[in-house]
Amino acid sequence: QVQLVESGGGLVQAGGSLRLSCAASGSTFRINAIGWYRQAPGKQRELVATISSGGSTNYADSVKGRATISRDSAKNTVYLQMNSLKPEDTAVYYCNAETALYYYWGQGTQVTVSS
């Protein structure tokens, strides 16, 4: 079992920045990759960024150049730094952990970007 807790969301003005955190606990050694996803009202959940256990990263085109995913292995925490935020970045952001058998999700953290 893997537990994920997101934090760092909030209300920010367009052009601002936020850093989201995803703290993992439990069988973290089983995690192959951690990703950030987001879901806006009325829309499907979409990938924002992922980071593998080897450190490889991947970003959605919509956030490339504005987002950085990173990790602190000692703290079992993955971060998503979002800069130059836009109103269309408004969504609930979810952390996802991929293991060999299961995907685990956190409860989500709301990010609201005002224009």
Secondary structure, DSSP 8 states (H G I E B T S, - for coil): -EEEEEE--EEEETT--EEEEEEEEESGGG--EEEEEEE-TTS--EEEEEEETT--EEE-TTTTTTEEEEEEGGGTEEEEEE-S--GGG-EEEEEEEE-SS-EEE---EEEEEE-
